[in-house]
């Protein structure tokens, strides 16, 4: 499958922290982002709950848990072919049109 580049703008301090955490997880930032993208495609949702920050926030532990969860989901999810992905997209589009 052909690959393409994607540019993401981040605060330089956040990028440094993300790179550092990814290194602790044993992967590159590129690998972590690819895991995220594959998981979103497979599950058809954001693979974590988006909530307000807790008052006693332990960001490092939360990030480690989130990445481990994403990695586990990516390992357990079957690979989808482009045809299967397109079929799911078309099915959702048909449902949306039926609701209108």
N, C-alpha and C positions, 0 to 999 in steps of 0.2 A: 504494500500500500504506500502511495506517495506521502511524503511528509511535508509539512509546512511550518514556518516559523510564526510565533505569536509574540507580540510585544506587550508587556504589562508594565505600567508605571507604578512604582512603589516609593514610599518614603525610604531614604537610604538607611536609616536606622532600623526600620522594620525589615528591610531586605537582609541586612547583616544578621539580625536576630533569627530570621527565618532560615538563612543559610547555616547558621550555627546549630539550630535545632535539628535541621535535616541531617547535618553531619553526625549529630548524636544518635539519630535514628538509623544511621548507616546508609543514607541515600543522599543523592544530590537534590537540589531544589527542583531541577527539571524532572526528576523521577517522581517527586512528591506531587508536582502539578499534573503530570501524566496520570498518576494514580487517581487523583481527584477527578480529572476529566473522564476517565474510563468509568469510574464509579457513578458519576452523574448520568452518563449515557446508559449504563446498565440498569440503574435503579429508577431513572427518570425523575430524580428529585435530588435536592441538595442533601448529601449524606450525613448531615449533622443538624442538630437543632440550633436555631439562631435565637438567642435570648439576650436579655440585658446582663451586664456584668454583675456577678455577685459582689457583695461588699468585701468579703475576704477572698479575693481572687488569687488563685495559684495558677497563673498562666502557663507555666512550664508543664505542670502535671496535666492540665487540660489539653494542651497541644499534643503531648505524648499520647494520651488516651485517644484523642481524635484521629491522629495519624495511624495508630495501631488499629483502630476500628475501621478506617478506610482501607488499610492494607488487608485486613481480614475479609472485609466485604469483597474486595477485588480478587482475592484468592478463591473465594467460595462461589463467585458468580461465573456462570458459563459465558464463554465468548460469544458474542453475537456477530453474525455476518452483516455486511452492509445491506443485504436484501432484507434481513430480519428487522434491522433498525428502520429501514424505509417502510416496511409493512406496518410496523407499530406507529410510526408517524402518520401514515395514511389512515390508519384505523382511528386515531385520535382526531384527525381532521374531519373524518366522516361523522364521528359522534358530535363534534362541535356544530357541524352543519345541520344535523338532525335536531339538535336542541334549539336552533334558531328558527 
